[in-house]
Amino acid sequence: MTTYRQLTIWDVLDELSESPATSSLVPMWECLDAELENLPLEAQLSTAALAFSQIADILKSRAEVLLQDTRDLNSPKGPIVRTGHGNKSMSDYACGCV
């Protein structure tokens, strides 16, 4: 028989930290609400503080990725291609300057 367990806010935050920058945050907020609902006030505040700290880190990471993508798209050299040998613009490949 298969058993299922409810994801905790910590499980959701772990998954969210590895998901694409454009993925929805709605499940995380719903899970946080459910997690806090039955806790005493002090535990709610403590849990929320830890969760908000992790959420801020995730949002900062996402913002950095989105800003870098925007910079790359608007680069005068053209779109940036990420390689294992550093970032190269498409113009570097087109002229054989790799």
Secondary structure as a PSIPRED ss2 file (coil, helix, strand):
# PSIPRED VFORMAT (PSIPRED V4.0)

   1 M C   1.000  0.000  0.000
   2 T C   1.000  0.000  0.000
   3 T C   1.000  0.000  0.000
   4 Y C   1.000  0.000  0.000
   5 R C   1.000  0.000  0.000
   6 Q C   1.000  0.000  0.000
   7 L C   1.000  0.000  0.000
   8 T C   1.000  0.000  0.000
   9 I H   0.000  1.000  0.000
  10 W H   0.000  1.000  0.000
  11 D H   0.000  1.000  0.000
  12 V H   0.000  1.000  0.000
  13 L H   0.000  1.000  0.000
  14 D H   0.000  1.000  0.000
  15 E H   0.000  1.000  0.000
  16 L H   0.000  1.000  0.000
  17 S H   0.000  1.000  0.000
  18 E H   0.000  1.000  0.000
  19 S C   1.000  0.000  0.000
  20 P C   1.000  0.000  0.000
  21 A C   1.000  0.000  0.000
  22 T C   1.000  0.000  0.000
  23 S C   1.000  0.000  0.000
  24 S C   1.000  0.000  0.000
  25 L C   1.000  0.000  0.000
  26 V H   0.000  1.000  0.000
  27 P H   0.000  1.000  0.000
  28 M H   0.000  1.000  0.000
  29 W H   0.000  1.000  0.000
  30 E H   0.000  1.000  0.000
  31 C H   0.000  1.000  0.000
  32 L H   0.000  1.000  0.000
  33 D H   0.000  1.000  0.000
  34 A H   0.000  1.000  0.000
  35 E H   0.000  1.000  0.000
  36 L H   0.000  1.000  0.000
  37 E H   0.000  1.000  0.000
  38 N C   1.000  0.000  0.000
  39 L C   1.000  0.000  0.000
  40 P C   1.000  0.000  0.000
  41 L H   0.000  1.000  0.000
  42 E H   0.000  1.000  0.000
  43 A H   0.000  1.000  0.000
  44 Q H   0.000  1.000  0.000
  45 L H   0.000  1.000  0.000
  46 S H   0.000  1.000  0.000
  47 T H   0.000  1.000  0.000
  48 A H   0.000  1.000  0.000
  49 A H   0.000  1.000  0.000
  50 L H   0.000  1.000  0.000
  51 A H   0.000  1.000  0.000
  52 F H   0.000  1.000  0.000
  53 S H   0.000  1.000  0.000
  54 Q H   0.000  1.000  0.000
  55 I H   0.000  1.000  0.000
  56 A H   0.000  1.000  0.000
  57 D H   0.000  1.000  0.000
  58 I H   0.000  1.000  0.000
  59 L H   0.000  1.000  0.000
  60 K H   0.000  1.000  0.000
  61 S H   0.000  1.000  0.000
  62 R H   0.000  1.000  0.000
  63 A H   0.000  1.000  0.000
  64 E H   0.000  1.000  0.000
  65 V H   0.000  1.000  0.000
  66 L H   0.000  1.000  0.000
  67 L H   0.000  1.000  0.000
  68 Q H   0.000  1.000  0.000
  69 D H   0.000  1.000  0.000
  70 T H   0.000  1.000  0.000
  71 R H   0.000  1.000  0.000
  72 D H   0.000  1.000  0.000
  73 L H   0.000  1.000  0.000
  74 N C   1.000  0.000  0.000
  75 S C   1.000  0.000  0.000
  76 P C   1.000  0.000  0.000
  77 K C   1.000  0.000  0.000
  78 G C   1.000  0.000  0.000
  79 P C   1.000  0.000  0.000
  80 I E   0.000  0.000  1.000
  81 V E   0.000  0.000  1.000
  82 R E   0.000  0.000  1.000
  83 T E   0.000  0.000  1.000
  84 G C   1.000  0.000  0.000
  85 H C   1.000  0.000  0.000
  86 G E   0.000  0.000  1.000
  87 N E   0.000  0.000  1.000
  88 K E   0.000  0.000  1.000
  89 S E   0.000  0.000  1.000
  90 M H   0.000  1.000  0.000
  91 S H   0.000  1.000  0.000
  92 D H   0.000  1.000  0.000
  93 Y H   0.000  1.000  0.000
  94 A H   0.000  1.000  0.000
  95 C C   1.000  0.000  0.000
  96 G C   1.000  0.000  0.000
  97 C C   1.000  0.000  0.000
  98 V C   1.000  0.000  0.000
